[in-house]
Amino acid sequence: MTAFMQVPAPAHRYLLAQRISRNLDTLASQDCFEPGCRERFARLATRWRERAREFAPQRSPARRRVRDLLF
């Protein structure tokens, strides 16, 4: 989480936020934690997933058209 705050590049922030979210999802699924703690991990994972969407790279319209033609 510290690295997320220190990295100015949106692409890196996107990748870091995704990783943090996945790690929190993993913690939320572990039975060794109390249910309340797992719920907090799940809420944090959701927040970080939303944060990752904020920094998700935008595809250019030209790329979308080429992709649409291929499929």
Predicted model as a PDB file, atoms N, CA, C, CB and O in Angstrom, pLDDT in the B-factor column:
MODEL        1                                                                  
ATOM      1  N   MET A   1       0.829  -1.183   0.000  1.00 79.00           N  
ATOM      2  CA  MET A   1       0.000   0.000   0.000  1.00 79.00           C  
ATOM      3  C   MET A   1       0.876   1.251   0.000  1.00 79.00           C  
ATOM      4  CB  MET A   1      -0.945  -0.005   1.208  1.00 79.00           C  
ATOM      5  O   MET A   1       0.512   2.273  -0.582  1.00 79.00           O  
ATOM      6  N   THR A   2       2.004   1.165   0.640  1.00 80.00           N  
ATOM      7  CA  THR A   2       2.934   2.297   0.637  1.00 80.00           C  
ATOM      8  C   THR A   2       3.452   2.544  -0.770  1.00 80.00           C  
ATOM      9  CB  THR A   2       4.109   2.045   1.604  1.00 80.00           C  
ATOM     10  O   THR A   2       3.555   3.691  -1.206  1.00 80.00           O  
ATOM     11  N   ALA A   3       3.776   1.483  -1.475  1.00 83.00           N  
ATOM     12  CA  ALA A   3       4.268   1.624  -2.853  1.00 83.00           C  
ATOM     13  C   ALA A   3       3.212   2.287  -3.721  1.00 83.00           C  
ATOM     14  CB  ALA A   3       4.659   0.249  -3.444  1.00 83.00           C  
ATOM     15  O   ALA A   3       3.549   3.091  -4.590  1.00 83.00           O  
ATOM     16  N   PHE A   4       1.944   1.968  -3.508  1.00 81.00           N  
ATOM     17  CA  PHE A   4       0.865   2.570  -4.283  1.00 81.00           C  
ATOM     18  C   PHE A   4       0.883   4.091  -4.133  1.00 81.00           C  
ATOM     19  CB  PHE A   4      -0.496   2.004  -3.841  1.00 81.00           C  
ATOM     20  O   PHE A   4       0.701   4.822  -5.107  1.00 81.00           O  
ATOM     21  N   MET A   5       1.102   4.552  -2.914  1.00 81.00           N  
ATOM     22  CA  MET A   5       1.093   5.993  -2.666  1.00 81.00           C  
ATOM     23  C   MET A   5       2.339   6.684  -3.213  1.00 81.00           C  
ATOM     24  CB  MET A   5       0.974   6.260  -1.179  1.00 81.00           C  
ATOM     25  O   MET A   5       2.298   7.878  -3.507  1.00 81.00           O  
ATOM     26  N   GLN A   6       3.428   5.966  -3.352  1.00 84.00           N  
ATOM     27  CA  GLN A   6       4.678   6.580  -3.780  1.00 84.00           C  
ATOM     28  C   GLN A   6       4.901   6.535  -5.284  1.00 84.00           C  
ATOM     29  CB  GLN A   6       5.817   5.912  -3.097  1.00 84.00           C  
ATOM     30  O   GLN A   6       5.759   7.248  -5.803  1.00 84.00           O  
ATOM     31  N   VAL A   7       4.141   5.711  -5.986  1.00 81.00           N  
ATOM     32  CA  VAL A   7       4.323   5.567  -7.427  1.00 81.00           C  
ATOM     33  C   VAL A   7       3.381   6.528  -8.152  1.00 81.00           C  
ATOM     34  CB  VAL A   7       4.068   4.098  -7.876  1.00 81.00           C  
ATOM     35  O   VAL A   7       2.165   6.447  -7.975  1.00 81.00           O  
ATOM     36  N   PRO A   8       3.922   7.435  -8.964  1.00 83.00           N  
ATOM     37  CA  PRO A   8       3.055   8.396  -9.655  1.00 83.00           C  
ATOM     38  C   PRO A   8       2.443   7.863 -10.951  1.00 83.00           C  
ATOM     39  CB  PRO A   8       3.833   9.639  -9.958  1.00 83.00           C  
ATOM     40  O   PRO A   8       1.466   8.432 -11.438  1.00 83.00           O  
ATOM     41  N   ALA A   9       2.986   6.793 -11.521  1.00 85.00           N  
ATOM     42  CA  ALA A   9       2.521   6.300 -12.820  1.00 85.00           C  
ATOM     43  C   ALA A   9       1.183   5.566 -12.681  1.00 85.00           C  
ATOM     44  CB  ALA A   9       3.575   5.367 -13.447  1.00 85.00           C  
ATOM     45  O   ALA A   9       1.077   4.624 -11.895  1.00 85.00           O  
ATOM     46  N   PRO A  10       0.163   5.985 -13.433  1.00 85.00           N  
ATOM     47  CA  PRO A  10      -1.145   5.327 -13.342  1.00 85.00           C  
ATOM     48  C   PRO A  10      -1.105   3.836 -13.656  1.00 85.00           C  
ATOM     49  CB  PRO A  10      -2.109   5.997 -14.274  1.00 85.00           C  
ATOM     50  O   PRO A  10      -1.825   3.058 -13.030  1.00 85.00           O  
ATOM     51  N   ALA A  11      -0.283   3.428 -14.606  1.00 87.00           N  
ATOM     52  CA  ALA A  11      -0.213   2.000 -14.955  1.00 87.00           C  
ATOM     53  C   ALA A  11       0.312   1.186 -13.784  1.00 87.00           C  
ATOM     54  CB  ALA A  11       0.683   1.784 -16.190  1.00 87.00           C  
ATOM     55  O   ALA A  11      -0.182   0.091 -13.512  1.00 87.00           O  
ATOM     56  N   HIS A  12       1.309   1.715 -13.093  1.00 89.00           N  
ATOM     57  CA  HIS A  12       1.848   1.001 -11.938  1.00 89.00           C  
ATOM     58  C   HIS A  12       0.843   0.988 -10.792  1.00 89.00           C  
ATOM     59  CB  HIS A  12       3.165   1.640 -11.479  1.00 89.00           C  
ATOM     60  O   HIS A  12       0.716  -0.009 -10.082  1.00 89.00           O  
ATOM     61  N   ARG A  13       0.136   2.087 -10.617  1.00 90.00           N  
ATOM     62  CA  ARG A  13      -0.880   2.127  -9.566  1.00 90.00           C  
ATOM     63  C   ARG A  13      -1.986   1.119  -9.840  1.00 90.00           C  
ATOM     64  CB  ARG A  13      -1.470   3.535  -9.443  1.00 90.00           C  
ATOM     65  O   ARG A  13      -2.501   0.482  -8.922  1.00 90.00           O  
ATOM     66  N   TYR A  14      -2.343   0.981 -11.106  1.00 92.00           N  
ATOM     67  CA  TYR A  14      -3.356  -0.006 -11.501  1.00 92.00           C  
ATOM     68  C   TYR A  14      -2.910  -1.413 -11.108  1.00 92.00           C  
ATOM     69  CB  TYR A  14      -3.622   0.064 -13.024  1.00 92.00           C  
ATOM     70  O   TYR A  14      -3.670  -2.164 -10.497  1.00 92.00           O  
ATOM     71  N   LEU A  15      -1.677  -1.762 -11.460  1.00 92.00           N  
ATOM     72  CA  LEU A  15      -1.163  -3.097 -11.160  1.00 92.00           C  
ATOM     73  C   LEU A  15      -1.042  -3.328  -9.658  1.00 92.00           C  
ATOM     74  CB  LEU A  15       0.193  -3.301 -11.827  1.00 92.00           C  
ATOM     75  O   LEU A  15      -1.375  -4.405  -9.164  1.00 92.00           O  
ATOM     76  N   LEU A  16      -0.569  -2.325  -8.935  1.00 93.00           N  
ATOM     77  CA  LEU A  16      -0.430  -2.464  -7.484  1.00 93.00           C  
ATOM     78  C   LEU A  16      -1.794  -2.613  -6.813  1.00 93.00           C  
ATOM     79  CB  LEU A  16       0.315  -1.255  -6.899  1.00 93.00           C  
ATOM     80  O   LEU A  16      -1.954  -3.441  -5.916  1.00 93.00           O  
ATOM     81  N   ALA A  17      -2.769  -1.826  -7.234  1.00 94.00           N  
ATOM     82  CA  ALA A  17      -4.107  -1.911  -6.644  1.00 94.00           C  
ATOM     83  C   ALA A  17      -4.722  -3.279  -6.914  1.00 94.00           C  
ATOM     84  CB  ALA A  17      -5.018  -0.797  -7.200  1.00 94.00           C  
ATOM     85  O   ALA A  17      -5.402  -3.833  -6.049  1.00 94.00           O  
ATOM     86  N   GLN A  18      -4.491  -3.829  -8.101  1.00 95.00           N  
ATOM     87  CA  GLN A  18      -4.984  -5.173  -8.398  1.00 95.00           C  
ATOM     88  C   GLN A  18      -4.332  -6.206  -7.487  1.00 95.00           C  
ATOM     89  CB  GLN A  18      -4.724  -5.526  -9.865  1.00 95.00           C  
ATOM     90  O   GLN A  18      -5.006  -7.096  -6.968  1.00 95.00           O  
ATOM     91  N   ARG A  19      -3.035  -6.087  -7.297  1.00 95.00           N  
ATOM     92  CA  ARG A  19      -2.323  -7.040  -6.443  1.00 95.00           C  
ATOM     93  C   ARG A  19      -2.816  -6.946  -4.999  1.00 95.00           C  
ATOM     94  CB  ARG A  19      -0.805  -6.789  -6.504  1.00 95.00           C  
ATOM     95  O   ARG A  19      -3.035  -7.969  -4.351  1.00 95.00           O  
ATOM     96  N   ILE A  20      -2.988  -5.734  -4.499  1.00 95.00           N  
ATOM     97  CA  ILE A  20      -3.471  -5.545  -3.123  1.00 95.00           C  
ATOM     98  C   ILE A  20      -4.856  -6.170  -2.972  1.00 95.00           C  
ATOM     99  CB  ILE A  20      -3.513  -4.033  -2.752  1.00 95.00           C  
ATOM    100  O   ILE A  20      -5.141  -6.836  -1.977  1.00 95.00           O  
ATOM    101  N   SER A  21      -5.709  -5.949  -3.964  1.00 97.00           N  
ATOM    102  CA  SER A  21      -7.056  -6.511  -3.926  1.00 97.00           C  
ATOM    103  C   SER A  21      -7.022  -8.040  -3.907  1.00 97.00           C  
ATOM    104  CB  SER A  21      -7.867  -6.018  -5.126  1.00 97.00           C  
ATOM    105  O   SER A  21      -7.749  -8.670  -3.139  1.00 97.00           O  
ATOM    106  N   ARG A  22      -6.186  -8.627  -4.744  1.00 97.00           N  
ATOM    107  CA  ARG A  22      -6.072 -10.095  -4.769  1.00 97.00           C  
ATOM    108  C   ARG A  22      -5.556 -10.633  -3.438  1.00 97.00           C  
ATOM    109  CB  ARG A  22      -5.140 -10.542  -5.909  1.00 97.00           C  
ATOM    110  O   ARG A  22      -6.040 -11.652  -2.946  1.00 97.00           O  
ATOM    111  N   ASN A  23      -4.575  -9.948  -2.859  1.00 97.00           N  
ATOM    112  CA  ASN A  23      -4.032 -10.392  -1.565  1.00 97.00           C  
ATOM    113  C   ASN A  23      -5.100 -10.321  -0.474  1.00 97.00           C  
ATOM    114  CB  ASN A  23      -2.811  -9.532  -1.166  1.00 97.00           C  
ATOM    115  O   ASN A  23      -5.201 -11.220   0.361  1.00 97.00           O  
ATOM    116  N   LEU A  24      -5.891  -9.257  -0.485  1.00 97.00           N  
ATOM    117  CA  LEU A  24      -6.956  -9.134   0.509  1.00 97.00           C  
ATOM    118  C   LEU A  24      -8.041 -10.178   0.280  1.00 97.00           C  
ATOM    119  CB  LEU A  24      -7.563  -7.728   0.471  1.00 97.00           C  
ATOM    120  O   LEU A  24      -8.617 -10.688   1.241  1.00 97.00           O  
ATOM    121  N   ASP A  25      -8.328 -10.502  -0.974  1.00 97.00           N  
ATOM    122  CA  ASP A  25      -9.278 -11.587  -1.262  1.00 97.00           C  
ATOM    123  C   ASP A  25      -8.772 -12.906  -0.697  1.00 97.00           C  
ATOM    124  CB  ASP A  25      -9.513 -11.718  -2.782  1.00 97.00           C  
ATOM    125  O   ASP A  25      -9.541 -13.689  -0.139  1.00 97.00           O  
ATOM    126  N   THR A  26      -7.484 -13.144  -0.843  1.00 97.00           N  
ATOM    127  CA  THR A  26      -6.889 -14.370  -0.306  1.00 97.00           C  
ATOM    128  C   THR A  26      -7.043 -14.417   1.214  1.00 97.00           C  
ATOM    129  CB  THR A  26      -5.398 -14.467  -0.696  1.00 97.00           C  
ATOM    130  O   THR A  26      -7.413 -15.446   1.778  1.00 97.00           O  
ATOM    131  N   LEU A  27      -6.758 -13.299   1.862  1.00 97.00           N  
ATOM    132  CA  LEU A  27      -6.905 -13.252   3.322  1.00 97.00           C  
ATOM    133  C   LEU A  27      -8.361 -13.459   3.736  1.00 97.00           C  
ATOM    134  CB  LEU A  27      -6.387 -11.911   3.869  1.00 97.00           C  
ATOM    135  O   LEU A  27      -8.640 -14.125   4.733  1.00 97.00           O  
ATOM    136  N   ALA A  28      -9.286 -12.885   2.966  1.00 97.00           N  
ATOM    137  CA  ALA A  28     -10.704 -13.004   3.299  1.00 97.00           C  
ATOM    138  C   ALA A  28     -11.203 -14.442   3.183  1.00 97.00           C  
ATOM    139  CB  ALA A  28     -11.528 -12.103   2.397  1.00 97.00           C  
ATOM    140  O   ALA A  28     -12.199 -14.806   3.807  1.00 97.00           O  
ATOM    141  N   SER A  29     -10.526 -15.245   2.402  1.00 97.00           N  
ATOM    142  CA  SER A  29     -10.977 -16.626   2.212  1.00 97.00           C  
ATOM    143  C   SER A  29     -10.325 -17.614   3.187  1.00 97.00           C  
ATOM    144  CB  SER A  29     -10.692 -17.060   0.794  1.00 97.00           C  
ATOM    145  O   SER A  29     -10.618 -18.808   3.138  1.00 97.00           O  
ATOM    146  N   GLN A  30      -9.463 -17.137   4.052  1.00 96.00           N  
ATOM    147  CA  GLN A  30      -8.754 -18.021   4.986  1.00 96.00           C  
ATOM    148  C   GLN A  30      -9.591 -18.266   6.243  1.00 96.00           C  
ATOM    149  CB  GLN A  30      -7.385 -17.415   5.369  1.00 96.00           C  
ATOM    150  O   GLN A  30     -10.062 -17.330   6.888  1.00 96.00           O  
ATOM    151  N   ASP A  31      -9.760 -19.525   6.566  1.00 95.00           N  
ATOM    152  CA  ASP A  31     -10.560 -19.896   7.746  1.00 95.00           C  
ATOM    153  C   ASP A  31      -9.849 -19.609   9.068  1.00 95.00           C  
ATOM    154  CB  ASP A  31     -10.915 -21.367   7.682  1.00 95.00           C  
ATOM    155  O   ASP A  31     -10.478 -19.656  10.126  1.00 95.00           O  
ATOM    156  N   CYS A  32      -8.573 -19.319   9.026  1.00 96.00           N  
ATOM    157  CA  CYS A  32      -7.840 -19.092  10.275  1.00 96.00           C  
ATOM    158  C   CYS A  32      -8.178 -17.730  10.904  1.00 96.00           C  
ATOM    159  CB  CYS A  32      -6.334 -19.184  10.019  1.00 96.00           C  
ATOM    160  O   CYS A  32      -7.823 -17.474  12.055  1.00 96.00           O  
ATOM    161  N   PHE A  33      -8.865 -16.858  10.147  1.00 96.00           N  
ATOM    162  CA  PHE A  33      -9.262 -15.552  10.685  1.00 96.00           C  
ATOM    163  C   PHE A  33     -10.710 -15.618  11.155  1.00 96.00           C  
ATOM    164  CB  PHE A  33      -9.083 -14.430   9.620  1.00 96.00           C  
ATOM    165  O   PHE A  33     -11.500 -16.422  10.660  1.00 96.00           O  
ATOM    166  N   GLU A  34     -11.041 -14.769  12.109  1.00 97.00           N  
ATOM    167  CA  GLU A  34     -12.411 -14.689  12.598  1.00 97.00           C  
ATOM    168  C   GLU A  34     -13.306 -14.127  11.495  1.00 97.00           C  
ATOM    169  CB  GLU A  34     -12.494 -13.812  13.879  1.00 97.00           C  
ATOM    170  O   GLU A  34     -12.831 -13.401  10.622  1.00 97.00           O  
ATOM    171  N   PRO A  35     -14.599 -14.458  11.529  1.00 96.00           N  
ATOM    172  CA  PRO A  35     -15.503 -13.972  10.485  1.00 96.00           C  
ATOM    173  C   PRO A  35     -15.508 -12.445  10.332  1.00 96.00           C  
ATOM    174  CB  PRO A  35     -16.900 -14.443  10.778  1.00 96.00           C  
ATOM    175  O   PRO A  35     -15.552 -11.939   9.211  1.00 96.00           O  
ATOM    176  N   GLY A  36     -15.464 -11.724  11.427  1.00 97.00           N  
ATOM    177  CA  GLY A  36     -15.451 -10.258  11.352  1.00 97.00           C  
ATOM    178  C   GLY A  36     -14.216  -9.729  10.643  1.00 97.00           C  
ATOM    179  O   GLY A  36     -14.286  -8.773   9.871  1.00 97.00           O  
ATOM    180  N   CYS A  37     -13.109 -10.353  10.910  1.00 97.00           N  
ATOM    181  CA  CYS A  37     -11.853  -9.961  10.276  1.00 97.00           C  
ATOM    182  C   CYS A  37     -11.903 -10.269   8.777  1.00 97.00           C  
ATOM    183  CB  CYS A  37     -10.656 -10.686  10.941  1.00 97.00           C  
ATOM    184  O   CYS A  37     -11.450  -9.471   7.956  1.00 97.00           O  
ATOM    185  N   ARG A  38     -12.449 -11.419   8.434  1.00 97.00           N  
ATOM    186  CA  ARG A  38     -12.561 -11.786   7.015  1.00 97.00           C  
ATOM    187  C   ARG A  38     -13.487 -10.836   6.275  1.00 97.00           C  
ATOM    188  CB  ARG A  38     -13.067 -13.226   6.869  1.00 97.00           C  
ATOM    189  O   ARG A  38     -13.247 -10.517   5.111  1.00 97.00           O  
ATOM    190  N   GLU A  39     -14.547 -10.379   6.941  1.00 97.00           N  
ATOM    191  CA  GLU A  39     -15.461  -9.402   6.325  1.00 97.00           C  
ATOM    192  C   GLU A  39     -14.733  -8.095   6.056  1.00 97.00           C  
ATOM    193  CB  GLU A  39     -16.690  -9.149   7.232  1.00 97.00           C  
ATOM    194  O   GLU A  39     -14.927  -7.476   5.010  1.00 97.00           O  
ATOM    195  N   ARG A  40     -13.893  -7.674   6.997  1.00 97.00           N  
ATOM    196  CA  ARG A  40     -13.110  -6.448   6.785  1.00 97.00           C  
ATOM    197  C   ARG A  40     -12.154  -6.601   5.616  1.00 97.00           C  
ATOM    198  CB  ARG A  40     -12.328  -6.084   8.049  1.00 97.00           C  
ATOM    199  O   ARG A  40     -12.007  -5.690   4.801  1.00 97.00           O  
ATOM    200  N   PHE A  41     -11.495  -7.768   5.532  1.00 97.00           N  
ATOM    201  CA  PHE A  41     -10.614  -8.021   4.401  1.00 97.00           C  
ATOM    202  C   PHE A  41     -11.392  -7.958   3.085  1.00 97.00           C  
ATOM    203  CB  PHE A  41      -9.929  -9.387   4.553  1.00 97.00           C  
ATOM    204  O   PHE A  41     -10.910  -7.403   2.098  1.00 97.00           O  
ATOM    205  N   ALA A  42     -12.592  -8.529   3.078  1.00 97.00           N  
ATOM    206  CA  ALA A  42     -13.411  -8.526   1.855  1.00 97.00           C  
ATOM    207  C   ALA A  42     -13.815  -7.108   1.468  1.00 97.00           C  
ATOM    208  CB  ALA A  42     -14.667  -9.396   2.046  1.00 97.00           C  
ATOM    209  O   ALA A  42     -13.803  -6.764   0.286  1.00 97.00           O  
ATOM    210  N   ARG A  43     -14.174  -6.283   2.450  1.00 97.00           N  
ATOM    211  CA  ARG A  43     -14.531  -4.887   2.158  1.00 97.00           C  
ATOM    212  C   ARG A  43     -13.330  -4.124   1.614  1.00 97.00           C  
ATOM    213  CB  ARG A  43     -15.070  -4.189   3.421  1.00 97.00           C  
ATOM    214  O   ARG A  43     -13.453  -3.349   0.666  1.00 97.00           O  
ATOM    215  N   LEU A  44     -12.176  -4.349   2.218  1.00 97.00           N  
ATOM    216  CA  LEU A  44     -10.964  -3.691   1.733  1.00 97.00           C  
ATOM    217  C   LEU A  44     -10.617  -4.154   0.323  1.00 97.00           C  
ATOM    218  CB  LEU A  44      -9.793  -3.963   2.680  1.00 97.00           C  
ATOM    219  O   LEU A  44     -10.182  -3.351  -0.503  1.00 97.00           O  
ATOM    220  N   ALA A  45     -10.802  -5.422   0.044  1.00 97.00           N  
ATOM    221  CA  ALA A  45     -10.535  -5.939  -1.300  1.00 97.00           C  
ATOM    222  C   ALA A  45     -11.439  -5.250  -2.318  1.00 97.00           C  
ATOM    223  CB  ALA A  45     -10.742  -7.471  -1.347  1.00 97.00           C  
ATOM    224  O   ALA A  45     -10.997  -4.898  -3.411  1.00 97.00           O  
ATOM    225  N   THR A  46     -12.695  -5.063  -1.954  1.00 97.00           N  
ATOM    226  CA  THR A  46     -13.633  -4.382  -2.854  1.00 97.00           C  
ATOM    227  C   THR A  46     -13.191  -2.943  -3.096  1.00 97.00           C  
ATOM    228  CB  THR A  46     -15.062  -4.409  -2.273  1.00 97.00           C  
ATOM    229  O   THR A  46     -13.231  -2.466  -4.230  1.00 97.00           O  
ATOM    230  N   ARG A  47     -12.776  -2.258  -2.056  1.00 96.00           N  
ATOM    231  CA  ARG A  47     -12.294  -0.874  -2.213  1.00 96.00           C  
ATOM    232  C   ARG A  47     -11.092  -0.801  -3.134  1.00 96.00           C  
ATOM    233  CB  ARG A  47     -11.933  -0.275  -0.856  1.00 96.00           C  
ATOM    234  O   ARG A  47     -11.011   0.073  -3.997  1.00 96.00           O  
ATOM    235  N   TRP A  48     -10.154  -1.728  -2.945  1.00 95.00           N  
ATOM    236  CA  TRP A  48      -8.949  -1.712  -3.779  1.00 95.00           C  
ATOM    237  C   TRP A  48      -9.262  -2.109  -5.217  1.00 95.00           C  
ATOM    238  CB  TRP A  48      -7.890  -2.651  -3.199  1.00 95.00           C  
ATOM    239  O   TRP A  48      -8.609  -1.633  -6.146  1.00 95.00           O  
ATOM    240  N   ARG A  49     -10.253  -2.975  -5.408  1.00 96.00           N  
ATOM    241  CA  ARG A  49     -10.671  -3.333  -6.769  1.00 96.00           C  
ATOM    242  C   ARG A  49     -11.247  -2.100  -7.477  1.00 96.00           C  
ATOM    243  CB  ARG A  49     -11.722  -4.489  -6.740  1.00 96.00           C  
ATOM    244  O   ARG A  49     -10.972  -1.860  -8.653  1.00 96.00           O  
ATOM    245  N   GLU A  50     -12.051  -1.323  -6.739  1.00 95.00           N  
ATOM    246  CA  GLU A  50     -12.601  -0.080  -7.298  1.00 95.00           C  
ATOM    247  C   GLU A  50     -11.488   0.915  -7.597  1.00 95.00           C  
ATOM    248  CB  GLU A  50     -13.623   0.547  -6.327  1.00 95.00           C  
ATOM    249  O   GLU A  50     -11.510   1.614  -8.610  1.00 95.00           O  
ATOM    250  N   ARG A  51     -10.532   0.962  -6.710  1.00 93.00           N  
ATOM    251  CA  ARG A  51      -9.379   1.853  -6.909  1.00 93.00           C  
ATOM    252  C   ARG A  51      -8.609   1.465  -8.174  1.00 93.00           C  
ATOM    253  CB  ARG A  51      -8.439   1.809  -5.677  1.00 93.00           C  
ATOM    254  O   ARG A  51      -8.168   2.331  -8.929  1.00 93.00           O  
ATOM    255  N   ALA A  52      -8.452   0.167  -8.398  1.00 93.00           N  
ATOM    256  CA  ALA A  52      -7.764  -0.314  -9.599  1.00 93.00           C  
ATOM    257  C   ALA A  52      -8.524   0.116 -10.849  1.00 93.00           C  
ATOM    258  CB  ALA A  52      -7.614  -1.853  -9.565  1.00 93.00           C  
ATOM    259  O   ALA A  52      -7.907   0.483 -11.849  1.00 93.00           O  
ATOM    260  N   ARG A  53      -9.848   0.077 -10.805  1.00 92.00           N  
ATOM    261  CA  ARG A  53     -10.648   0.499 -11.964  1.00 92.00           C  
ATOM    262  C   ARG A  53     -10.418   1.967 -12.295  1.00 92.00           C  
ATOM    263  CB  ARG A  53     -12.139   0.254 -11.702  1.00 92.00           C  
ATOM    264  O   ARG A  53     -10.460   2.357 -13.462  1.00 92.00           O  
ATOM    265  N   GLU A  54     -10.176   2.784 -11.271  1.00 91.00           N  
ATOM    266  CA  GLU A  54      -9.903   4.205 -11.506  1.00 91.00           C  
ATOM    267  C   GLU A  54      -8.642   4.399 -12.350  1.00 91.00           C  
ATOM    268  CB  GLU A  54      -9.758   4.946 -10.171  1.00 91.00           C  
ATOM    269  O   GLU A  54      -8.561   5.333 -13.148  1.00 91.00           O  
ATOM    270  N   PHE A  55      -7.669   3.522 -12.171  1.00 88.00           N  
ATOM    271  CA  PHE A  55      -6.391   3.654 -12.862  1.00 88.00           C  
ATOM    272  C   PHE A  55      -6.264   2.703 -14.049  1.00 88.00           C  
ATOM    273  CB  PHE A  55      -5.258   3.409 -11.893  1.00 88.00           C  
ATOM    274  O   PHE A  55      -5.200   2.618 -14.662  1.00 88.00           O  
ATOM    275  N   ALA A  56      -7.341   1.986 -14.379  1.00 89.00           N  
ATOM    276  CA  ALA A  56      -7.286   1.039 -15.493  1.00 89.00           C  
ATOM    277  C   ALA A  56      -6.971   1.783 -16.789  1.00 89.00           C  
ATOM    278  CB  ALA A  56      -8.623   0.263 -15.622  1.00 89.00           C  
ATOM    279  O   ALA A  56      -7.516   2.857 -17.040  1.00 89.00           O  
ATOM    280  N   PRO A  57      -6.097   1.214 -17.604  1.00 85.00           N  
ATOM    281  CA  PRO A  57      -5.747   1.867 -18.867  1.00 85.00           C  
ATOM    282  C   PRO A  57      -6.955   1.916 -19.806  1.00 85.00           C  
ATOM    283  CB  PRO A  57      -4.574   1.130 -19.546  1.00 85.00           C  
ATOM    284  O   PRO A  57      -7.735   0.967 -19.897  1.00 85.00           O  
ATOM    285  N   GLN A  58      -7.083   3.026 -20.484  1.00 81.00           N  
ATOM    286  CA  GLN A  58      -8.167   3.204 -21.442  1.00 81.00           C  
ATOM    287  C   GLN A  58      -7.692   2.785 -22.822  1.00 81.00           C  
ATOM    288  CB  GLN A  58      -8.660   4.668 -21.456  1.00 81.00           C  
ATOM    289  O   GLN A  58      -6.611   3.185 -23.254  1.00 81.00           O  
ATOM    290  N   ARG A  59      -8.477   1.996 -23.509  1.00 69.00           N  
ATOM    291  CA  ARG A  59      -8.118   1.579 -24.863  1.00 69.00           C  
ATOM    292  C   ARG A  59      -8.497   2.675 -25.847  1.00 69.00           C  
ATOM    293  CB  ARG A  59      -8.813   0.245 -25.237  1.00 69.00           C  
ATOM    294  O   ARG A  59      -9.508   3.357 -25.680  1.00 69.00           O  
ATOM    295  N   SER A  60      -7.686   2.829 -26.854  1.00 63.00           N  
ATOM    296  CA  SER A  60      -7.975   3.832 -27.871  1.00 63.00           C  
ATOM    297  C   SER A  60      -9.107   3.330 -28.769  1.00 63.00           C  
ATOM    298  CB  SER A  60      -6.705   4.154 -28.709  1.00 63.00           C  
ATOM    299  O   SER A  60      -9.255   2.121 -28.946  1.00 63.00           O  
ATOM    300  N   PRO A  61      -9.906   4.233 -29.337  1.00 61.00           N  
ATOM    301  CA  PRO A  61     -11.010   3.811 -30.210  1.00 61.00           C  
ATOM    302  C   PRO A  61     -10.524   3.018 -31.421  1.00 61.00           C  
ATOM    303  CB  PRO A  61     -11.795   5.025 -30.680  1.00 61.00           C  
ATOM    304  O   PRO A  61     -11.213   2.100 -31.866  1.00 61.00           O  
ATOM    305  N   ALA A  62      -9.360   3.350 -31.958  1.00 60.00           N  
ATOM    306  CA  ALA A  62      -8.839   2.634 -33.128  1.00 60.00           C  
ATOM    307  C   ALA A  62      -8.562   1.171 -32.780  1.00 60.00           C  
ATOM    308  CB  ALA A  62      -7.550   3.311 -33.651  1.00 60.00           C  
ATOM    309  O   ALA A  62      -8.839   0.283 -33.587  1.00 60.00           O  
ATOM    310  N   ARG A  63      -8.032   0.919 -31.614  1.00 62.00           N  
ATOM    311  CA  ARG A  63      -7.760  -0.461 -31.189  1.00 62.00           C  
ATOM    312  C   ARG A  63      -9.053  -1.245 -31.053  1.00 62.00           C  
ATOM    313  CB  ARG A  63      -6.992  -0.478 -29.856  1.00 62.00           C  
ATOM    314  O   ARG A  63      -9.108  -2.423 -31.409  1.00 62.00           O  
ATOM    315  N   ARG A  64     -10.084  -0.606 -30.547  1.00 62.00           N  
ATOM    316  CA  ARG A  64     -11.356  -1.293 -30.390  1.00 62.00           C  
ATOM    317  C   ARG A  64     -11.917  -1.705 -31.747  1.00 62.00           C  
ATOM    318  CB  ARG A  64     -12.356  -0.404 -29.647  1.00 62.00           C  
ATOM    319  O   ARG A  64     -12.436  -2.811 -31.893  1.00 62.00           O  
ATOM    320  N   ARG A  65     -11.817  -0.831 -32.733  1.00 66.00           N  
ATOM    321  CA  ARG A  65     -12.358  -1.142 -34.046  1.00 66.00           C  
ATOM    322  C   ARG A  65     -11.639  -2.326 -34.675  1.00 66.00           C  
ATOM    323  CB  ARG A  65     -12.261   0.069 -34.956  1.00 66.00           C  
ATOM    324  O   ARG A  65     -12.286  -3.205 -35.245  1.00 66.00           O  
ATOM    325  N   VAL A  66     -10.329  -2.367 -34.583  1.00 62.00           N  
ATOM    326  CA  VAL A  66      -9.570  -3.476 -35.143  1.00 62.00           C  
ATOM    327  C   VAL A  66      -9.952  -4.763 -34.441  1.00 62.00           C  
ATOM    328  CB  VAL A  66      -8.058  -3.224 -35.024  1.00 62.00           C  
ATOM    329  O   VAL A  66     -10.151  -5.791 -35.088  1.00 62.00           O  
ATOM    330  N   ARG A  67     -10.054  -4.716 -33.135  1.00 62.00           N  
ATOM    331  CA  ARG A  67     -10.429  -5.898 -32.365  1.00 62.00           C  
ATOM    332  C   ARG A  67     -11.819  -6.368 -32.760  1.00 62.00           C  
ATOM    333  CB  ARG A  67     -10.375  -5.604 -30.860  1.00 62.00           C  
ATOM    334  O   ARG A  67     -12.049  -7.567 -32.913  1.00 62.00           O  
ATOM    335  N   ASP A  68     -12.752  -5.425 -32.928  1.00 67.00           N  
ATOM    336  CA  ASP A  68     -14.109  -5.788 -33.319  1.00 67.00           C  
ATOM    337  C   ASP A  68     -14.143  -6.448 -34.688  1.00 67.00           C  
ATOM    338  CB  ASP A  68     -15.003  -4.563 -33.315  1.00 67.00           C  
ATOM    339  O   ASP A  68     -14.960  -7.336 -34.930  1.00 67.00           O  
ATOM    340  N   LEU A  69     -13.266  -6.023 -35.582  1.00 66.00           N  
ATOM    341  CA  LEU A  69     -13.217  -6.615 -36.914  1.00 66.00           C  
ATOM    342  C   LEU A  69     -12.711  -8.046 -36.877  1.00 66.00           C  
ATOM    343  CB  LEU A  69     -12.341  -5.784 -37.824  1.00 66.00           C  
ATOM    344  O   LEU A  69     -13.116  -8.880 -37.686  1.00 66.00           O  
ATOM    345  N   LEU A  70     -11.821  -8.323 -35.932  1.00 68.00           N  
ATOM    346  CA  LEU A  70     -11.236  -9.654 -35.843  1.00 68.00           C  
ATOM    347  C   LEU A  70     -12.194 -10.673 -35.248  1.00 68.00           C  
ATOM    348  CB  LEU A  70      -9.976  -9.607 -35.024  1.00 68.00           C  
ATOM    349  O   LEU A  70     -12.082 -11.867 -35.528  1.00 68.00           O  
ATOM    350  N   PHE A  71     -13.132 -10.215 -34.432  1.00 60.00           N  
ATOM    351  CA  PHE A  71     -14.027 -11.155 -33.747  1.00 60.00           C  
ATOM    352  C   PHE A  71     -15.421 -11.068 -34.248  1.00 60.00           C  
ATOM    353  CB  PHE A  71     -14.020 -10.918 -32.279  1.00 60.00           C  
ATOM    354  O   PHE A  71     -16.294 -11.795 -33.772  1.00 60.00           O  
TER     355      PHE A  71                                                      
ENDMDL                                                                          
END                                                                             
